[in-house]
């Protein structure tokens, strides 16, 4: 499974928005190239929708908008000679994508940083030290993934998206 930050998701949706401009006047006449663009857009939308479903939060309404987008893309791919329908769908796609952008910006919270303080030195009993060390290691593994060679006091950075940790 791919890992996306909120900014990466926004960038991918903007790429879909940019690709949609190709159909401002209907099909371009190069059906093979038009289909390649539509396939690429559908693949990005599917990847983003699946990622949102895997995050452990309820983003089903955003996923539904991606499904609507994919249906519009499919209609265009089946009717590349119908200029009016393509232009109408282009406008509908713009509205769907702007809704998706707004939802991602407003509902997906990106954590900029997490401070994990090392309290191992504040406890004296060996049992307490083990409990504190295990909890610190669990937080590091949950938030940053498995980090090999991490030493005490070292800073690590990785942008995170809220999901299930």
KASULWO-V878729 format. One line per field, one symbol per residue. ss: DSSP state (h for helix, s for strand, l for the rest). phi: phi as a letter, one per 30 degrees, with the letter a starting at -180 (. if undefined). burial: b if it has 9 or more other C-alpha atoms within 8 Angstrom, else e. A space follows every 10 residues. Layout:
BEGIN
ss: ???
phi: ???
burial: ???
END
This chain:
BEGIN
ss: lllllhhhhh hhhhhhhhhh hhhlllllll hhhhhhhhhh hhhhhhhhhh hhhhlllllh hhhhhhhhhh hhhhhhhhll llhhhhhhhh hhhhhhhhhh hhhhhhhlls sllllllllh hhlllhhhhh hhhhhhhhhh hhhhllllll llllllllls sllll
phi: .dcbdedddd dddddddddd decdcjddjc eddddddddd dddddddddd dddddicccd dddddddded ddddedddbd ccedddddde dddedddddd eddddccccc ddabccdcce dcccdedded dddddddddd ddccidcdid ceidcbbadb cdacb
burial: eeeebbeebb ebbeebbebb ebbeebbbee beebbebbee bbebbbebbb bbbebebeee ebbebbebbb ebbbebbebb ebbebbbebb ebbbebbeeb bebbbeebbb beeeeeeeee eeeeeeebbe ebbeebeebb beeeeeeeee eeeeeeeebb bbeee
END
